[in-house]
Amino acid sequence: MTPYMQIEGLTKSFGDLVLFNKISFGVAEGQRIGLIAKNGSGKTTLLNIISGKEGYDEGTISFRRDLKVGYLEQDPHYPEDLSVIEACFHHGNSTIQLIKEYEECIETEGNPGMEELLVRMEHEKAWDYERKAKQILSQLKIRNFDQKIKHLSGGQLKRVALANVLITEPDFIILDEPTNHLDLDMTEWLEGYLSRGNISLLMVTHDRYFLDRVCSEIIEIDNKQVYSYKGNYSYYLEKRQERVDATNQEIARANNLYRTELEWMRRMPQARGHKARYREDAFYEIEKVAKQRTNDSNVRLDVKASYIGSKIFEADHLYKSFDNFKILDDFSYIFSRYEKMGIVGNNGTGKSTFIKILMGEVKPDSGTIDIGETVRFGYYSQDGLEFDEQMKVIDVVTNIAEVIELGDGRKLTASQFLQHFLFTPETQYSYVYKLSGGERRRLYLCTVLMRNPNFLVLDEPTNDLDIITLQVLEEYLRSFKGCVIVVSHDRYFMDKVVDHLLVFNGQGDIRDFPGNYSDYREWKQSKGESEKQEAKPAEEKVARVRLNEKRRMSFKERQEYERLEKEIAELEKEKADIEAELCSGNLNVDELTEKSKRLPLINDEIDEKSMRWLELSEIES
C-alpha cells in the first residue's frame, strides 16, 4: 500500500498536561482508521495537528507529495450571511484557490500564466466544482442553495461542511465526529459512501455501528501512548481486553518482584555502592512497571433514582404547529412506570420541540399534560448547559449540592461524586474553560444525575461523549428504576437502552414501534412499497398510533373503551324495553310501526359498538 501520512515521535502537552508522548503511526492508501480515546485524551487536538491547525511540541508529520486532504471539523463555522452555495466556495481548499487564481488571471492584463492554469483547472476538474457541490448537497438533502447559513440547523450545517469535504474528492479524509447532528438516514448514507471505493480516512466517532461497518483498523490513545488493532470495532473490543489483561498480569508480577527487591534495597545499603549496581538499576525498572496504572477506570454512575408513583405522565390531545408545519396532531400518550422510550426521525421533524413541550419549555397550541406528584425530571438538553468559564469544576457541583444522596442512607461529598465521573482531584480544581467538549458533557451529565431524578429526558446525550462513558451510561439506563425518554441518532445506544420507539415522520405523523432501532430498520426495509399502497385508510389510521397489536391503550382509546361499555349497556336496555313493549299488545299501529323500525337500528348499533369494544378489549388484555 502507498503510504499517505506518517507520524513519528509526536508529543503534545498543555502546561503540565501531557496528551500524548512520542507516538508514532501511519495511514496508507485504502486504510480506514478509527481513532478512539477517552474524553480529554487529545483526539480532536491530534486531528487539528495533522490538519495543520495546531502546533505540537516535538516529532514529525510527513505527507505524500501532492496528497489532497479533506478535513471535517467537529464544530464547523461559516460567516452567517453566506448562502449554502457560497459556503462551499468559502473554505480555502486547493480547488477554490485554483479557481481564485484563474479569476485573477482573467482580470489581469495579458492573462499571464493562463495556459498553465487551464491545464491545472482541467486536471483538478475545477470547471465542474459548482455542479458537483449542488449534486453532493442534494444527496445530503440540502436543496435550497440560496438559504443563509444563519438559518440552518446544526444538522444542516454539518451536512454543508461534509459536502465541502466530499466535493473535492480528496485522497485522504480526516473526520471529527462526522455523525454528530446527522439524522439516521444521513448517517446510513455516509456509512455507505465511505464504505465504497478506495477511500482513505482517519476519523473520530462515538458511533460504534459506524466504526464497525466503515473502519478496517482502530487506533487507541491510552496512557499517552498509541495502540493499533488491525480490525473493526468488534475486533478492537476483544483485543483491547486481552491487552489490558496482559498488562495487569505484568503489573501483578512486577509488584511481587518489587516487594522482594525493595526489601533487599532497604537491608543492603552498602551493596548499592559497588558490585550490585546492576541490581539497583534493575530495581528502578521494576518499580516503573509496578507503579503503572491501566487507564481502565470507568465512569461509575452509581446514582439511585428517587421513588416514582404509579401515575407518571399523561399527554392528552396535544396539538402544535409552526405556520404550516405540524409537530403534534392530536397526540395522546400515557407513560408507564420504568418505561424506556426512544425517539427517532429525520432532522426537522420536531423531536426536540416535542421534548420541550413535554418539559414545559414550549406551550402546545391545545391539549393538556398531567404530571404525577412523585415525578422528578432530569433533563439533559441537546443545547447543553452554559457553564461559567471562570468557575472551577468542583464549584459547579457544590453550587447545586455539597452532599449527594445515593439512597439507602449512603452519601457522597461533591468531590467524591466527581471522582465517580472520572474527574481527578487535579481536574476538579481546574477551570471549566480548560475542559474538552466531552468533559463538559460529562460534567453536565453529572449535574443532571446528582439531583436523583426518576424521569430522565435525554436529548442527544451521546454527542461528544467518549465510547467508554457511553458504555457505562447504557448500563446505568438499563437498570434505572424510573422512566427514560431518549432522543438520539446513535443506533447502537438506542438498541441497548430503549424498549420501543416513537418514530417522527413529519407533519405530526408519529408512529409507535414495539422494538429497538435495529428491529425498526429491519421492519422498514422488509415492508414493500406495494404493501403500503394496498393498505386501507382505516388500517393506516390504526397503524399511526402503534405498529404493534399487543400494546397499551392511548388516553383517547381508554376513554372510548369506557364510553362504549356505558353506551352498549344503554342500547341493550333500550332493546329489551322495545321487545317487551312489542309483546305487550298495548301499542297502537303508529307506535308499533315506530318501535319495529327502531329495533333493527339498535341491533346494528349494538353490533358495531360491540366489535369496536372487542378490538379495544384485546389491547387492554
JOMOMO-V19404 format. One record per residue. N is the residue number from 1. D_FIRST is the distance of its C-alpha to the first C-alpha in whole Angstrom. Layout:
n=N d_first=D_FIRST
n=N d_first=D_FIRST
//
This chain:
n=1 d_first=0
n=2 d_first=4
n=3 d_first=6
n=4 d_first=9
n=5 d_first=12
n=6 d_first=13
n=7 d_first=17
n=8 d_first=19
n=9 d_first=22
n=10 d_first=23
n=11 d_first=27
n=12 d_first=29
n=13 d_first=32
n=14 d_first=35
n=15 d_first=38
n=16 d_first=39
n=17 d_first=36
n=18 d_first=33
n=19 d_first=30
n=20 d_first=27
n=21 d_first=27
n=22 d_first=25
n=23 d_first=22
n=24 d_first=18
n=25 d_first=15
n=26 d_first=11
n=27 d_first=10
n=28 d_first=6
n=29 d_first=6
n=30 d_first=8
n=31 d_first=9
n=32 d_first=13
n=33 d_first=14
n=34 d_first=18
n=35 d_first=20
n=36 d_first=23
n=37 d_first=26
n=38 d_first=30
n=39 d_first=32
n=40 d_first=33
n=41 d_first=29
n=42 d_first=28
n=43 d_first=25
n=44 d_first=26
n=45 d_first=27
n=46 d_first=23
n=47 d_first=22
n=48 d_first=25
n=49 d_first=24
n=50 d_first=20
n=51 d_first=22
n=52 d_first=24
n=53 d_first=27
n=54 d_first=28
n=55 d_first=29
n=56 d_first=28
n=57 d_first=30
n=58 d_first=27
n=59 d_first=24
n=60 d_first=21
n=61 d_first=18
n=62 d_first=16
n=63 d_first=14
n=64 d_first=12
n=65 d_first=15
n=66 d_first=17
n=67 d_first=15
n=68 d_first=17
n=69 d_first=18
n=70 d_first=20
n=71 d_first=22
n=72 d_first=24
n=73 d_first=27
n=74 d_first=29
n=75 d_first=32
n=76 d_first=32
n=77 d_first=35
n=78 d_first=36
n=79 d_first=40
n=80 d_first=42
n=81 d_first=44
n=82 d_first=41
n=83 d_first=40
n=84 d_first=37
n=85 d_first=36
n=86 d_first=37
n=87 d_first=35
n=88 d_first=32
n=89 d_first=33
n=90 d_first=34
n=91 d_first=30
n=92 d_first=29
n=93 d_first=26
n=94 d_first=25
n=95 d_first=26
n=96 d_first=30
n=97 d_first=30
n=98 d_first=30
n=99 d_first=32
n=100 d_first=34
n=101 d_first=34
n=102 d_first=35
n=103 d_first=38
n=104 d_first=39
n=105 d_first=39
n=106 d_first=41
n=107 d_first=44
n=108 d_first=44
n=109 d_first=46
n=110 d_first=45
n=111 d_first=42
n=112 d_first=40
n=113 d_first=36
n=114 d_first=36
n=115 d_first=35
n=116 d_first=32
n=117 d_first=32
n=118 d_first=32
n=119 d_first=29
n=120 d_first=27
n=121 d_first=29
n=122 d_first=28
n=123 d_first=24
n=124 d_first=24
n=125 d_first=26
n=126 d_first=28
n=127 d_first=31
n=128 d_first=30
n=129 d_first=30
n=130 d_first=33
n=131 d_first=33
n=132 d_first=29
n=133 d_first=30
n=134 d_first=33
n=135 d_first=31
n=136 d_first=29
n=137 d_first=32
n=138 d_first=34
n=139 d_first=31
n=140 d_first=31
n=141 d_first=35
n=142 d_first=36
n=143 d_first=38
n=144 d_first=41
n=145 d_first=39
n=146 d_first=42
n=147 d_first=43
n=148 d_first=43
n=149 d_first=40
n=150 d_first=43
n=151 d_first=44
n=152 d_first=41
n=153 d_first=40
n=154 d_first=37
n=155 d_first=35
n=156 d_first=36
n=157 d_first=35
n=158 d_first=32
n=159 d_first=31
n=160 d_first=32
n=161 d_first=29
n=162 d_first=27
n=163 d_first=27
n=164 d_first=27
n=165 d_first=23
n=166 d_first=23
n=167 d_first=25
n=168 d_first=23
n=169 d_first=19
n=170 d_first=17
n=171 d_first=14
n=172 d_first=14
n=173 d_first=17
n=174 d_first=19
n=175 d_first=21
n=176 d_first=24
n=177 d_first=26
n=178 d_first=26
n=179 d_first=28
n=180 d_first=31
n=181 d_first=34
n=182 d_first=32
n=183 d_first=34
n=184 d_first=33
n=185 d_first=33
n=186 d_first=31
n=187 d_first=28
n=188 d_first=28
n=189 d_first=27
n=190 d_first=24
n=191 d_first=23
n=192 d_first=23
n=193 d_first=21
n=194 d_first=19
n=195 d_first=18
n=196 d_first=18
n=197 d_first=15
n=198 d_first=11
n=199 d_first=13
n=200 d_first=11
n=201 d_first=14
n=202 d_first=16
n=203 d_first=19
n=204 d_first=23
n=205 d_first=25
n=206 d_first=28
n=207 d_first=27
n=208 d_first=26
n=209 d_first=26
n=210 d_first=24
n=211 d_first=22
n=212 d_first=22
n=213 d_first=21
n=214 d_first=19
n=215 d_first=16
n=216 d_first=14
n=217 d_first=14
n=218 d_first=18
n=219 d_first=18
n=220 d_first=22
n=221 d_first=24
n=222 d_first=27
n=223 d_first=30
n=224 d_first=28
n=225 d_first=25
n=226 d_first=21
n=227 d_first=20
n=228 d_first=17
n=229 d_first=17
n=230 d_first=15
n=231 d_first=17
n=232 d_first=19
n=233 d_first=22
n=234 d_first=24
n=235 d_first=22
n=236 d_first=22
n=237 d_first=26
n=238 d_first=26
n=239 d_first=24
n=240 d_first=26
n=241 d_first=29
n=242 d_first=28
n=243 d_first=27
n=244 d_first=30
n=245 d_first=33
n=246 d_first=31
n=247 d_first=32
n=248 d_first=35
n=249 d_first=36
n=250 d_first=35
n=251 d_first=37
n=252 d_first=40
n=253 d_first=40
n=254 d_first=40
n=255 d_first=43
n=256 d_first=45
n=257 d_first=44
n=258 d_first=45
n=259 d_first=48
n=260 d_first=49
n=261 d_first=48
n=262 d_first=50
n=263 d_first=53
n=264 d_first=53
n=265 d_first=52
n=266 d_first=55
n=267 d_first=57
n=268 d_first=56
n=269 d_first=56
n=270 d_first=58
n=271 d_first=55
n=272 d_first=52
n=273 d_first=54
n=274 d_first=53
n=275 d_first=52
n=276 d_first=50
n=277 d_first=48
n=278 d_first=45
n=279 d_first=46
n=280 d_first=46
n=281 d_first=43
n=282 d_first=41
n=283 d_first=43
n=284 d_first=42
n=285 d_first=38
n=286 d_first=40
n=287 d_first=41
n=288 d_first=38
n=289 d_first=36
n=290 d_first=40
n=291 d_first=40
n=292 d_first=36
n=293 d_first=36
n=294 d_first=34
n=295 d_first=33
n=296 d_first=34
n=297 d_first=37
n=298 d_first=37
n=299 d_first=39
n=300 d_first=43
n=301 d_first=44
n=302 d_first=48
n=303 d_first=50
n=304 d_first=53
n=305 d_first=54
n=306 d_first=57
n=307 d_first=60
n=308 d_first=59
n=309 d_first=62
n=310 d_first=62
n=311 d_first=63
n=312 d_first=59
n=313 d_first=59
n=314 d_first=60
n=315 d_first=59
n=316 d_first=62
n=317 d_first=61
n=318 d_first=59
n=319 d_first=59
n=320 d_first=56
n=321 d_first=55
n=322 d_first=54
n=323 d_first=56
n=324 d_first=55
n=325 d_first=52
n=326 d_first=53
n=327 d_first=51
n=328 d_first=54
n=329 d_first=56
n=330 d_first=59
n=331 d_first=57
n=332 d_first=58
n=333 d_first=57
n=334 d_first=58
n=335 d_first=56
n=336 d_first=56
n=337 d_first=56
n=338 d_first=53
n=339 d_first=51
n=340 d_first=47
n=341 d_first=46
n=342 d_first=43
n=343 d_first=43
n=344 d_first=41
n=345 d_first=40
n=346 d_first=39
n=347 d_first=39
n=348 d_first=43
n=349 d_first=45
n=350 d_first=47
n=351 d_first=45
n=352 d_first=46
n=353 d_first=49
n=354 d_first=50
n=355 d_first=49
n=356 d_first=51
n=357 d_first=54
n=358 d_first=54
n=359 d_first=54
n=360 d_first=57
n=361 d_first=55
n=362 d_first=55
n=363 d_first=59
n=364 d_first=59
n=365 d_first=61
n=366 d_first=63
n=367 d_first=63
n=368 d_first=63
n=369 d_first=61
n=370 d_first=63
n=371 d_first=61
n=372 d_first=63
n=373 d_first=65
n=374 d_first=62
n=375 d_first=59
n=376 d_first=57
n=377 d_first=54
n=378 d_first=51
n=379 d_first=49
n=380 d_first=45
n=381 d_first=45
n=382 d_first=42
n=383 d_first=43
n=384 d_first=43
n=385 d_first=46
n=386 d_first=47
n=387 d_first=47
n=388 d_first=49
n=389 d_first=46
n=390 d_first=49
n=391 d_first=50
n=392 d_first=49
n=393 d_first=47
n=394 d_first=50
n=395 d_first=52
n=396 d_first=50
n=397 d_first=51
n=398 d_first=55
n=399 d_first=56
n=400 d_first=55
n=401 d_first=57
n=402 d_first=57
n=403 d_first=57
n=404 d_first=55
n=405 d_first=57
n=406 d_first=55
n=407 d_first=58
n=408 d_first=60
n=409 d_first=61
n=410 d_first=58
n=411 d_first=57
n=412 d_first=54
n=413 d_first=55
n=414 d_first=52
n=415 d_first=51
n=416 d_first=50
n=417 d_first=49
n=418 d_first=46
n=419 d_first=45
n=420 d_first=45
n=421 d_first=42
n=422 d_first=40
n=423 d_first=42
n=424 d_first=43
n=425 d_first=46
n=426 d_first=44
n=427 d_first=43
n=428 d_first=46
n=429 d_first=48
n=430 d_first=45
n=431 d_first=45
n=432 d_first=44
n=433 d_first=42
n=434 d_first=40
n=435 d_first=39
n=436 d_first=35
n=437 d_first=35
n=438 d_first=35
n=439 d_first=37
n=440 d_first=40
n=441 d_first=39
n=442 d_first=40
n=443 d_first=43
n=444 d_first=44
n=445 d_first=44
n=446 d_first=46
n=447 d_first=48
n=448 d_first=49
n=449 d_first=49
n=450 d_first=51
n=451 d_first=54
n=452 d_first=54
n=453 d_first=53
n=454 d_first=54
n=455 d_first=52
n=456 d_first=49
n=457 d_first=48
n=458 d_first=44
n=459 d_first=43
n=460 d_first=39
n=461 d_first=39
n=462 d_first=35
n=463 d_first=34
n=464 d_first=33
n=465 d_first=34
n=466 d_first=31
n=467 d_first=30
n=468 d_first=32
n=469 d_first=35
n=470 d_first=35
n=471 d_first=35
n=472 d_first=38
n=473 d_first=39
n=474 d_first=39
n=475 d_first=41
n=476 d_first=44
n=477 d_first=44
n=478 d_first=44
n=479 d_first=47
n=480 d_first=49
n=481 d_first=52
n=482 d_first=53
n=483 d_first=51
n=484 d_first=48
n=485 d_first=47
n=486 d_first=43
n=487 d_first=42
n=488 d_first=38
n=489 d_first=35
n=490 d_first=33
n=491 d_first=33
n=492 d_first=32
n=493 d_first=35
n=494 d_first=37
n=495 d_first=37
n=496 d_first=38
n=497 d_first=41
n=498 d_first=43
n=499 d_first=45
n=500 d_first=45
n=501 d_first=44
n=502 d_first=46
n=503 d_first=44
n=504 d_first=45
n=505 d_first=45
n=506 d_first=47
n=507 d_first=50
n=508 d_first=52
n=509 d_first=50
n=510 d_first=49
n=511 d_first=49
n=512 d_first=49
n=513 d_first=46
n=514 d_first=47
n=515 d_first=43
n=516 d_first=40
n=517 d_first=38
n=518 d_first=36
n=519 d_first=39
n=520 d_first=40
n=521 d_first=36
n=522 d_first=37
n=523 d_first=41
n=524 d_first=40
n=525 d_first=37
n=526 d_first=40
n=527 d_first=42
n=528 d_first=43
n=529 d_first=44
n=530 d_first=47
n=531 d_first=48
n=532 d_first=48
n=533 d_first=50
n=534 d_first=53
n=535 d_first=53
n=536 d_first=57
n=537 d_first=57
n=538 d_first=59
n=539 d_first=56
n=540 d_first=54
n=541 d_first=56
n=542 d_first=56
n=543 d_first=53
n=544 d_first=52
n=545 d_first=54
n=546 d_first=52
n=547 d_first=50
n=548 d_first=51
n=549 d_first=54
n=550 d_first=55
n=551 d_first=55
n=552 d_first=57
n=553 d_first=60
n=554 d_first=59
n=555 d_first=62
n=556 d_first=63
n=557 d_first=63
n=558 d_first=65
n=559 d_first=68
n=560 d_first=68
n=561 d_first=69
n=562 d_first=71
n=563 d_first=73
n=564 d_first=73
n=565 d_first=75
n=566 d_first=78
n=567 d_first=78
n=568 d_first=78
n=569 d_first=81
n=570 d_first=83
n=571 d_first=82
n=572 d_first=83
n=573 d_first=86
n=574 d_first=87
n=575 d_first=87
n=576 d_first=89
n=577 d_first=92
n=578 d_first=92
n=579 d_first=92
n=580 d_first=95
n=581 d_first=97
n=582 d_first=96
n=583 d_first=98
n=584 d_first=101
n=585 d_first=103
n=586 d_first=104
n=587 d_first=102
n=588 d_first=103
n=589 d_first=102
n=590 d_first=99
n=591 d_first=98
n=592 d_first=97
n=593 d_first=96
n=594 d_first=93
n=595 d_first=92
n=596 d_first=92
n=597 d_first=89
n=598 d_first=88
n=599 d_first=87
n=600 d_first=84
n=601 d_first=82
n=602 d_first=82
n=603 d_first=81
n=604 d_first=78
n=605 d_first=77
n=606 d_first=77
n=607 d_first=75
n=608 d_first=73
n=609 d_first=73
n=610 d_first=73
n=611 d_first=69
n=612 d_first=68
n=613 d_first=69
n=614 d_first=68
n=615 d_first=64
n=616 d_first=64
n=617 d_first=66
n=618 d_first=63
n=619 d_first=60
n=620 d_first=63
n=621 d_first=63
//
